[in-house]
């Protein structure tokens, strides 16, 4: 029993503490550390989905292809399951279970592991995140759940999932969108690029209005950026260009920071003042300065 717990621990350490999260490596480690005699055949009717699995839909064509392969070659890799009050809960390998049923099988090879509910939730979120046909909003929800459950900063999360910091920031920003815009993104009426631009607007009504305009007029992401930035950029540039040159030792630093941050910067009496227009503008500035953790 002690050997089993140690093998399980290695799998969880690989999943939650390693530099990058990879559900396939965790499965591989668990399978490799499990003696063949501990792989058993479970009745497919005894298996049910991980209750924490956010994924509900599976690509029918892909499942049929896997079912055909299983008919010809059998199930290549055992699933991982947990004993529950009634039957077993699938920890990893739900596609194999569904495809096996389509192939007409009644049993499937499985490894039984005693994961906690919290661990099952984290595994389900990670497995959902790493599937191929994930929508932008589903990806954003998965990132947010992992960030919250594992208590990670955006920087740490980016490293864990092998993405850039800016990608994580942009994806999490989608969760601030009004539900009307989220619906249009899910339906494919608005692209990820459009959603990213709209997510930076503080005025939700303006964002909804612009989203409608994008759909009706078939506007490009670049055109949408022009619409959202033109007024703000005009006033910002006017303020910056019309300002008289100052005679102080920090003027060159002020100008440099002003250009880098895209906002008014003042250095006086050993104090640094950075102007921002709203919370979205503040977030933008902090992102540039790498302080939004």
C-alpha positions as CSV (number, residue, x, y, z in Angstrom):
1,X,0.0,0.0,0.0
2,X,2.9,2.4,0.9
3,X,4.4,1.8,-2.6
4,X,1.1,2.7,-4.2
5,X,1.0,6.0,-2.3
6,X,4.5,6.9,-3.3
7,X,3.8,6.2,-6.9
8,X,0.7,8.4,-6.7
9,X,2.7,11.1,-5.0
10,X,5.2,11.2,-7.8
11,X,2.4,11.6,-10.3
12,X,0.9,14.5,-8.4
13,X,4.3,16.2,-7.9
14,X,4.8,16.0,-11.7
15,X,1.4,17.6,-12.2
16,X,1.3,20.3,-9.6
17,X,4.9,21.3,-8.7
18,X,6.9,20.8,-11.9
19,X,7.9,23.7,-14.1
20,X,5.2,22.9,-16.6
21,X,1.8,21.1,-16.2
22,X,1.2,18.3,-18.6
23,X,-1.6,15.8,-18.0
24,X,-0.2,13.3,-20.6
25,X,3.1,13.1,-18.6
26,X,1.2,12.5,-15.4
27,X,-0.8,9.6,-17.0
28,X,2.5,8.2,-18.4
29,X,4.2,8.4,-15.0
30,X,1.3,6.7,-13.2
31,X,1.0,3.9,-15.9
32,X,4.8,3.3,-15.8
33,X,4.9,3.1,-12.0
34,X,1.9,0.7,-11.8
35,X,2.7,-3.1,-12.0
36,X,0.9,-4.9,-14.8
37,X,-0.9,-7.1,-12.3
38,X,-2.6,-4.0,-10.8
39,X,-4.2,-3.0,-14.2
40,X,-7.7,-4.4,-14.1
41,X,-10.7,-4.6,-16.5
42,X,-13.6,-2.5,-15.4
43,X,-17.2,-2.8,-16.6
44,X,-17.9,0.3,-18.7
45,X,-21.3,0.5,-17.1
46,X,-19.7,1.1,-13.7
47,X,-17.8,4.2,-14.9
48,X,-19.1,7.8,-14.7
49,X,-17.5,11.1,-15.6
50,X,-15.3,13.1,-13.2
51,X,-17.9,15.3,-11.5
52,X,-15.5,18.3,-11.7
53,X,-14.9,17.9,-15.5
54,X,-16.1,21.1,-17.2
55,X,-16.0,19.5,-20.6
56,X,-19.4,18.2,-21.7
57,X,-19.2,17.8,-25.5
58,X,-16.9,15.5,-27.4
59,X,-16.2,15.7,-31.2
60,X,-18.4,12.9,-32.7
61,X,-16.1,12.4,-35.7
62,X,-13.0,12.1,-33.5
63,X,-14.8,9.6,-31.2
64,X,-15.8,7.4,-34.2
65,X,-12.2,7.4,-35.5
66,X,-11.0,6.3,-32.0
67,X,-13.8,3.7,-31.8
68,X,-12.7,2.2,-35.2
69,X,-9.1,2.0,-33.9
70,X,-10.2,0.3,-30.7
71,X,-12.2,-2.2,-32.7
72,X,-9.1,-3.2,-34.6
73,X,-6.3,-2.8,-32.0
74,X,-8.1,-2.6,-28.6
75,X,-7.5,0.0,-26.0
76,X,-3.9,0.9,-26.2
77,X,-3.6,2.8,-22.8
78,X,-5.5,2.1,-19.6
79,X,-7.7,4.8,-18.1
80,X,-7.2,6.1,-14.6
81,X,-10.2,5.9,-12.3
82,X,-11.2,6.4,-8.6
83,X,-13.5,4.1,-6.6
84,X,-16.6,5.9,-5.6
85,X,-19.7,5.0,-3.6
86,X,-21.4,3.6,-6.7
87,X,-18.9,2.2,-9.3
88,X,-15.9,4.4,-10.4
89,X,-15.2,8.0,-11.4
90,X,-13.0,8.6,-14.5
91,X,-9.9,10.7,-13.6
92,X,-8.3,10.5,-17.1
93,X,-9.4,8.8,-20.3
94,X,-13.1,9.7,-20.8
95,X,-12.7,9.7,-24.6
96,X,-11.4,6.1,-24.5
97,X,-14.4,5.2,-22.4
98,X,-16.9,6.8,-24.8
99,X,-15.1,5.3,-27.8
100,X,-15.0,1.9,-26.3
101,X,-18.7,1.9,-25.8
102,X,-19.1,2.9,-29.5
103,X,-16.9,0.0,-30.4
104,X,-19.2,-2.4,-28.6
105,X,-16.8,-3.2,-25.7
106,X,-18.2,-4.0,-22.3
107,X,-14.9,-3.6,-20.3
108,X,-11.8,-1.4,-20.4
109,X,-8.4,-1.7,-18.8
110,X,-8.0,0.7,-15.8
111,X,-5.7,1.8,-13.0
112,X,-7.4,2.6,-9.7
113,X,-6.0,5.6,-7.8
114,X,-7.3,7.3,-4.6
115,X,-7.3,11.0,-5.6
116,X,-8.9,13.6,-3.3
117,X,-11.8,15.7,-4.6
118,X,-9.5,18.7,-4.9
119,X,-6.9,16.8,-6.9
120,X,-9.7,15.5,-9.2
121,X,-10.8,19.0,-9.8
122,X,-7.3,20.2,-10.7
123,X,-6.7,17.3,-13.0
124,X,-10.1,17.9,-14.7
125,X,-9.3,21.5,-15.2
126,X,-5.9,20.8,-16.7
127,X,-7.2,18.0,-19.0
128,X,-9.9,20.4,-20.2
129,X,-7.3,23.1,-20.8
130,X,-5.1,20.9,-22.9
131,X,-7.7,19.5,-25.3
132,X,-7.4,20.7,-28.9
133,X,-10.8,22.2,-29.7
134,X,-11.0,24.6,-26.8
135,X,-12.8,27.9,-27.4
136,X,-11.2,31.2,-26.3
137,X,-13.6,31.6,-23.4
138,X,-13.3,28.0,-22.3
139,X,-9.5,28.5,-22.3
140,X,-9.9,31.7,-20.3
141,X,-12.1,30.0,-17.7
142,X,-9.6,27.1,-17.4
143,X,-6.7,29.5,-16.8
144,X,-8.7,31.4,-14.2
145,X,-9.6,28.2,-12.4
146,X,-6.1,26.9,-12.4
147,X,-4.8,30.3,-11.2
148,X,-7.3,30.3,-8.3
149,X,-7.1,26.7,-7.3
150,X,-3.3,26.6,-7.4
151,X,-2.9,30.1,-6.0
152,X,-0.6,31.2,-8.9
153,X,0.3,34.7,-10.1
154,X,-0.2,35.3,-13.8
155,X,3.6,35.0,-14.3
156,X,3.7,31.6,-12.6
157,X,0.6,30.4,-14.5
158,X,2.2,31.4,-17.8
159,X,5.3,29.3,-17.0
160,X,3.2,26.3,-15.8
161,X,1.1,26.2,-19.0
162,X,3.9,27.1,-21.4
163,X,2.3,30.4,-22.6
164,X,3.5,34.0,-22.7
165,X,2.6,36.4,-19.9
166,X,0.8,38.6,-22.4
167,X,-1.3,35.7,-23.7
168,X,-2.5,34.9,-20.1
169,X,-3.3,38.5,-19.4
170,X,-5.3,38.9,-22.7
171,X,-7.1,35.6,-22.1
172,X,-8.1,36.4,-18.5
173,X,-9.3,39.8,-19.7
174,X,-12.0,38.1,-21.7
175,X,-13.7,37.1,-18.5
176,X,-14.6,40.7,-17.8
177,X,-16.6,41.0,-21.0
178,X,-20.4,41.4,-20.7
179,X,-22.4,38.2,-21.3
180,X,-23.8,39.5,-24.5
181,X,-20.3,39.7,-26.0
182,X,-19.3,36.4,-24.6
183,X,-22.3,34.8,-26.4
184,X,-21.2,36.3,-29.7
185,X,-17.6,35.0,-29.2
186,X,-19.0,31.5,-28.5
187,X,-21.1,31.6,-31.6
188,X,-18.1,32.7,-33.7
189,X,-19.6,36.1,-34.6
190,X,-16.6,37.9,-32.9
191,X,-13.0,36.7,-33.1
192,X,-10.6,36.4,-30.2
193,X,-8.9,39.6,-31.5
194,X,-12.1,41.5,-31.4
195,X,-12.9,40.2,-27.9
196,X,-9.4,41.2,-26.6
197,X,-9.9,44.8,-27.8
198,X,-13.4,45.0,-26.3
199,X,-12.2,43.6,-23.0
200,X,-10.0,46.6,-22.4
201,X,-13.0,49.0,-22.4
202,X,-14.3,50.1,-19.0
203,X,-17.7,51.2,-20.4
204,X,-19.6,48.0,-20.9
205,X,-22.4,49.6,-22.9
206,X,-19.9,51.1,-25.3
207,X,-18.3,47.6,-25.6
208,X,-21.7,46.0,-26.5
209,X,-22.4,48.8,-29.0
210,X,-19.1,48.4,-30.7
211,X,-19.5,44.6,-30.7
212,X,-22.8,45.0,-32.6
213,X,-21.1,47.4,-35.0
214,X,-18.3,44.9,-35.7
215,X,-20.9,42.2,-36.5
216,X,-23.2,44.4,-38.6
217,X,-20.4,46.1,-40.6
218,X,-17.9,43.2,-40.5
219,X,-15.2,45.3,-39.1
220,X,-11.6,44.1,-38.8
221,X,-9.7,44.0,-35.5
222,X,-7.5,46.8,-36.7
223,X,-10.6,49.0,-37.5
224,X,-12.0,48.2,-34.0
225,X,-8.7,49.2,-32.4
226,X,-8.9,52.5,-34.3
227,X,-12.4,53.2,-33.1
228,X,-11.5,52.4,-29.4
229,X,-8.2,54.2,-29.4
230,X,-8.6,57.3,-31.7
231,X,-10.2,59.7,-29.2
232,X,-8.1,58.7,-26.3
233,X,-4.9,58.7,-28.4
234,X,-5.8,62.1,-29.8
235,X,-6.1,63.8,-26.4
236,X,-3.1,62.0,-25.1
237,X,-0.9,63.0,-28.0
238,X,-2.2,66.5,-28.0
239,X,-1.4,66.9,-24.3
240,X,2.1,65.4,-24.9
241,X,3.0,67.5,-28.0
242,X,1.5,70.8,-26.9
243,X,3.3,70.8,-23.5
244,X,6.1,73.3,-23.2
245,X,9.6,71.9,-22.6
246,X,10.5,71.9,-19.0
247,X,13.7,73.0,-17.5
248,X,14.5,70.3,-15.0
249,X,17.1,67.5,-14.6
250,X,14.5,64.8,-15.0
251,X,12.8,66.0,-18.2
252,X,14.5,63.5,-20.4
253,X,13.4,60.6,-18.0
254,X,9.9,62.0,-18.0
255,X,9.8,62.1,-21.8
256,X,11.2,58.5,-22.0
257,X,8.7,57.1,-19.5
258,X,5.9,59.1,-21.2
259,X,6.7,57.4,-24.5
260,X,7.1,54.0,-23.0
261,X,3.9,54.1,-20.9
262,X,1.7,56.2,-23.2
263,X,0.6,58.5,-20.5
264,X,1.7,61.7,-18.6
265,X,4.6,61.2,-16.2
266,X,6.0,63.8,-13.8
267,X,9.1,63.6,-11.6
268,X,9.3,66.3,-8.9
269,X,10.5,66.5,-5.3
270,X,11.8,63.0,-5.4
271,X,8.4,61.7,-6.4
272,X,7.3,59.9,-9.5
273,X,3.7,60.6,-10.7
274,X,2.1,58.5,-13.4
275,X,-1.4,59.5,-14.7
276,X,-4.1,57.0,-15.8
277,X,-7.6,57.5,-17.0
278,X,-9.4,54.5,-15.6
279,X,-8.8,51.0,-14.1
280,X,-8.3,49.5,-17.5
281,X,-5.7,52.1,-18.3
282,X,-4.0,51.4,-14.9
283,X,-4.0,47.7,-15.7
284,X,-2.4,48.4,-19.0
285,X,0.4,50.4,-17.4
286,X,1.0,47.8,-14.7
287,X,1.3,45.1,-17.4
288,X,4.0,47.2,-19.2
289,X,5.8,47.6,-15.9
290,X,5.3,43.9,-15.0
291,X,3.7,44.8,-11.7
292,X,0.2,43.3,-12.1
293,X,0.7,40.1,-10.1
